[in-house]
Amino acid sequence: MLHRYIVRSVIVSLLLLTMTVNVLYILPMIVLLNTHFHEFFGR
């Protein structure tokens, strides 16, 4: 449960950083989505 919350919060914060600061933050977000797909979408 805590692991899902951490993964979701990191991905959302990286998405916000991508929109506000720099487009390069999208790369670690894509890597996290690929490695933690089940934790983020809850399947």
C-alpha atoms as one frame of an Amber mdcrd trajectory, in Angstrom:
protein
   0.000   0.000   0.000   2.738   2.448   0.957   4.758   1.400  -2.099   1.865
   2.313  -4.412   1.494   5.708  -2.761   5.201   6.462  -3.148   5.252   5.412
  -6.805   2.149   7.465  -7.611   3.421  10.553  -5.806   6.832  10.389  -7.526
   5.254  10.021 -10.971   2.831  12.882 -10.362   5.609  15.127  -9.064   7.763
  14.308 -12.099   4.820  15.144 -14.338   4.411  18.509 -12.617   8.134  19.210
 -12.918   7.962  18.349 -16.607   5.188  20.863 -17.209   6.709  23.661 -15.138
  10.491  23.335 -15.211  12.024  21.211 -17.926  11.011  18.588 -20.464  13.921
  16.340 -19.435  11.963  15.233 -16.354   9.737  13.168 -18.626  12.504  10.573
 -19.105  12.595   9.301 -15.481   8.783   9.420 -15.447   8.641   7.118 -18.479
  11.145   4.754 -16.870   9.117   4.653 -13.645   5.902   4.011 -15.527   7.532
   1.139 -17.396   8.966  -0.486 -14.282   6.088   0.188 -11.849   3.092  -0.014
 -14.178   1.086  -2.312 -11.900   1.665  -0.215  -8.792   0.609   2.981 -10.512
  -2.558   1.684 -12.159  -3.469  -0.738  -9.357  -3.721  -3.946 -11.372
